[in-house]
Amino acid sequence: MSLSDDGGYGGDRGPETGQTRTRLPDGEGDTYGTGRRPRAGMSSRNLVMAVGVVVLLIAAIAFANRGDGGTGETASDDPAKSADTQPTAPTGTKPVTGKHGTIATGFAKTEQGAQSAAANYAVALGSTSMFNRDQRHQIINTVMAPSAVDTFQKTLDKAYSADFNKNVGLHADGSTPAGLTFVSRTIPVGTKVKNSSNGRATVEVWCTGLLGMAGNGSTKPVTTSWFTITMKLAWSDNDWKAITHSQEDGPAPVSGDVPASGAKEIAGAVDGFGGFTYAR
């Protein structure tokens, strides 16, 4: 039986046969091999239109990049305002100009600079160095305003007691037992300015944290926590410095279904992955 005999293909059957013709893009023809002929003059007009669109696009990009009319800077004088709808967008202002040890310093006198300072200070105040008295004092002298150093230092010296050290798996003096890796990290997830005026700023830092002892034989496994740090800052000696520091639990998301890693893997991750300098 030929293809034309069953009414499925070919032949001169009418519309009642259900015969369908498929039209492909120009130049490729349809199922019967007949191509669609372009109308005269279309190719040249399309080319002109395409070139015109490209020229307009290039002009628009150049204008947007100029921002304030050719200086190469943002149109707004306030870096914070220019990034309202894109909080992580670059502002043209360097977020950090230097470091004091491992702590970033030299933040810009803007709301974004205050957020960067609060995030980096939260990391320092939640690090393993805080369990060593001399290192703790160095951190406090770096991140706190001079007027707040003595009070904050005395408060933390009492908090980091021998009993507290034992509770997290350390020796009474804050040293780590042999064969184990002590983990204490604060990781900022986001920052928010509650208020800012006249060289003062109150910044909230939403964080997740790691605390515990990694290694074979550990009785204090590394656990995670979620908390929010509220830090009041003041502009002092050309930098943001903390005046007060407080912490409360949450907001905490629902835990995922990722299985917990072994102590050896956690210890390797802590030793192998360094921290960040946080900046906005």
C-alpha positions in Angstrom: 0.0 0.0 0.0 1.4 3.4 -1.0 1.5 6.3 1.4 -1.2 8.1 -0.7 -3.6 5.2 -0.4 -4.3 5.6 3.4 -4.8 9.3 3.3 -2.0 10.0 5.7 0.6 11.5 3.3 0.8 12.8 -0.3 -2.0 12.6 -2.8 -4.6 15.2 -3.6 -6.8 14.5 -0.7 -8.8 17.5 0.7 -8.9 18.9 4.2 -10.9 16.0 5.5 -7.8 13.8 5.5 -6.3 15.7 8.4 -3.2 16.5 6.4 -0.9 19.1 8.1 1.7 21.3 6.6 4.6 22.5 8.8 6.2 25.8 8.2 9.8 26.2 9.2 11.8 29.4 9.6 12.9 31.2 6.4 15.4 29.4 4.2 14.8 26.0 5.8 11.6 25.1 3.8 8.6 23.1 5.0 8.1 19.4 5.0 7.4 19.5 1.3 10.8 21.2 0.5 9.3 24.6 -0.6 11.1 27.5 1.0 9.5 30.8 2.0 10.8 33.6 -0.2 11.8 36.8 1.6 10.1 40.0 0.4 12.4 42.3 -1.6 14.1 44.9 0.6 13.5 43.2 3.9 17.1 42.2 4.5 18.5 45.7 4.1 15.8 47.3 6.3 16.3 44.7 9.1 20.1 45.3 9.0 19.6 49.1 9.4 17.2 48.5 12.3 19.6 46.1 14.0 22.5 48.5 13.7 20.3 51.3 15.1 19.3 49.3 18.2 23.0 48.4 18.9 24.0 52.1 18.6 21.2 53.1 21.0 22.1 50.4 23.5 25.7 51.4 23.5 24.7 55.0 24.1 22.4 54.1 27.0 25.2 52.0 28.7 27.7 54.8 28.3 25.2 57.3 29.8 24.4 55.0 32.7 28.0 54.5 33.5 28.7 58.2 33.5 26.1 58.6 36.4 26.8 62.2 37.4 27.6 63.6 33.9 31.1 62.2 33.2 33.0 62.1 36.5 32.7 58.3 36.7 31.2 58.6 40.2 27.8 57.8 41.5 25.1 60.4 41.0 24.3 60.5 44.8 26.6 62.2 47.3 25.5 59.7 49.9 26.8 56.2 49.1 24.1 54.6 51.4 21.3 56.3 49.5 22.6 55.3 46.1 22.4 51.6 47.1 18.9 51.6 48.7 17.4 49.1 46.3 20.6 47.1 45.9 22.2 46.8 49.4 25.2 44.9 48.2 25.9 47.2 45.2 29.3 48.9 45.0 29.3 52.5 46.1 32.7 53.7 44.9 33.8 54.2 48.5 36.4 51.8 49.8 34.8 49.9 52.8 38.1 49.3 54.6 41.4 51.2 54.5 43.5 49.1 56.8 43.8 46.4 59.5 44.8 46.2 63.1 46.2 42.7 63.4 43.5 40.5 61.8 40.7 43.0 62.4 39.6 45.3 59.6 39.7 49.0 60.5 39.5 52.4 58.8 35.8 52.3 57.8 34.0 55.0 55.9 32.0 57.5 57.9 28.7 56.3 56.3 25.9 54.0 57.3 27.5 51.3 55.1 30.8 51.9 56.9 29.1 51.4 60.2 27.6 48.2 59.0 31.0 46.9 57.9 32.5 47.8 61.2 29.8 46.1 63.2 30.0 42.9 61.1 33.8 42.7 61.4 33.8 43.5 65.1 31.1 40.8 65.6 33.5 38.3 64.0 36.4 39.3 66.2 34.3 39.2 69.4 33.1 35.7 68.6 36.5 34.2 67.7 38.7 31.7 69.5 41.1 34.5 70.4 38.5 35.7 72.9 39.3 32.7 75.1 42.9 33.9 75.5 43.2 36.8 78.0 45.9 38.8 76.2 44.4 38.3 72.8 41.0 39.3 74.2 42.3 42.5 75.6 43.9 43.3 72.2 40.6 42.8 70.4 38.7 44.9 72.9 41.2 47.7 72.5 40.8 47.6 68.8 37.0 47.4 68.4 35.8 49.4 71.4 35.7 53.1 71.9 38.3 54.3 74.5 35.6 55.3 76.9 34.1 51.8 76.9 37.3 49.7 77.0 37.7 49.3 80.8 34.1 48.5 81.5 33.8 46.0 78.6 37.1 44.4 79.5 36.2 43.8 83.1 32.8 42.4 82.1 34.3 39.9 79.6 37.2 38.9 82.0 34.5 37.7 84.4 32.5 36.0 81.7 35.4 34.0 80.3 36.0 32.2 83.6 37.6 28.9 84.2 34.2 27.2 84.6 33.1 28.7 81.2 36.2 27.4 79.5 35.6 23.9 80.9 32.0 24.1 79.8 33.1 24.4 76.1 35.7 21.7 76.4 38.8 23.8 77.1 41.2 23.6 80.0 40.6 26.1 82.8 43.3 28.4 81.4 41.6 28.5 78.0 44.0 26.2 76.2 42.9 23.4 73.9 43.3 19.7 74.9 45.8 17.8 72.8 44.5 16.2 69.7 41.4 18.4 69.5 40.5 21.5 67.5 38.6 24.2 69.3 36.0 26.0 67.1 34.4 29.4 67.8 33.2 31.4 64.8 30.7 34.1 64.3 29.5 34.4 60.7 27.4 37.5 59.8 24.4 36.8 57.6 23.2 40.4 57.2 23.3 43.8 58.8 20.7 46.5 59.5 21.0 50.1 60.6 18.4 50.9 63.3 19.4 54.6 63.5 22.3 56.8 62.5 23.0 60.5 63.1 25.7 62.9 64.3 28.6 60.3 64.3 26.5 57.7 66.1 24.9 54.5 64.7 23.1 51.5 66.1 23.6 48.4 63.9 22.1 45.0 64.2 24.1 42.0 62.9 22.2 38.8 62.2 24.6 35.9 62.7 25.1 32.2 62.7 27.8 30.7 64.9 29.9 27.6 65.5 31.1 26.5 68.9 32.5 23.3 70.2 35.4 20.9 70.1 36.3 18.9 67.0 38.4 15.7 67.0 38.3 12.1 68.2 37.2 11.8 71.8 35.5 15.2 72.0 32.6 15.4 74.4 31.6 18.8 73.2 30.8 18.5 69.5 30.6 21.6 67.3 27.1 23.0 67.2 25.5 25.8 65.4 23.4 28.7 66.7 21.6 31.8 65.4 21.6 35.1 67.1 21.4 38.9 66.6 24.1 41.2 67.9 23.1 44.9 68.5 26.1 47.2 68.5 26.1 50.9 69.2 28.9 52.7 67.4 30.5 56.1 67.6 32.9 57.9 65.2 36.2 58.1 67.1 39.7 58.9 65.9 38.6 58.6 62.2 37.0 55.2 62.6 33.8 53.5 63.9 34.2 52.1 67.4 31.8 50.2 69.5 30.3 51.7 72.7 28.0 48.8 73.7 27.5 45.3 72.6 24.5 43.0 73.3 23.2 39.7 71.9 19.8 37.9 71.7 18.8 34.5 70.2 17.4 34.2 66.7 15.9 34.6 64.2 16.7 30.9 63.6 15.6 29.0 60.4 14.4 25.4 60.4 17.4 23.0 60.3 18.0 21.3 57.0 18.3 17.6 56.4 22.1 17.6 55.7 23.7 14.9 57.9 26.2 16.0 60.4 29.9 15.5 59.4 32.4 13.6 61.5 34.7 15.3 64.0 37.7 14.8 61.7 36.0 16.4 58.8 34.9 19.4 60.9 38.4 19.9 62.2 39.8 19.8 58.7 37.2 22.3 57.5 38.1 24.7 60.3 41.8 24.5 59.7 41.4 24.7 55.9 38.8 27.4 55.5 39.7 31.0 56.5 37.4 33.8 57.5 36.4 36.9 55.6 36.6 40.6 55.9 33.0 41.8 55.8 32.2 45.0 53.9 29.2 46.8 52.4 
